[in-house]
Amino acid sequence: MQKKSFETKTRLKKEAAVLYLEELIKSLKAGKLVVQEGEEFVSLTPAQDLELELEASAGKSKERIFVSLHWSTEPALVEAPWTIGTKEPQSSAAAKPAQA
């Protein structure tokens, strides 16, 4: 699949920003997000497991909140690449007798 991206920055009234965020929530619940400007669009299918990043800051004259959602379109690992147990592995250095 060809990589598509969309990025925008604009000033809105709070009510308009709330409407966009409400549409984002509806789309997430529906399982499909389409972001469009003119003829350009990006279509996303959120996974069941999401990574949510939230950052907030308040300064003297500017406040900000950053919200980011990430997910993988790759299937989750069926088996972990590591093990847990009580027995220590025998290292290859310990297995070989020391040479004089």
HUDA-V905163 format. One record per helix or strand. SS is the DSSP state (H for helix, E for strand). FROM is the first residue (numbers start at 1). TO is the last residue. Records with the same first field share a line. If there is no record, write none. Layout:
# HUDA-V905163
SS->FROM-TO ; FROM-TO
This chain:
# HUDA-V905163
H->14-30 ; 92-95
E->33-37 ; 40-44 ; 51-58 ; 63-70
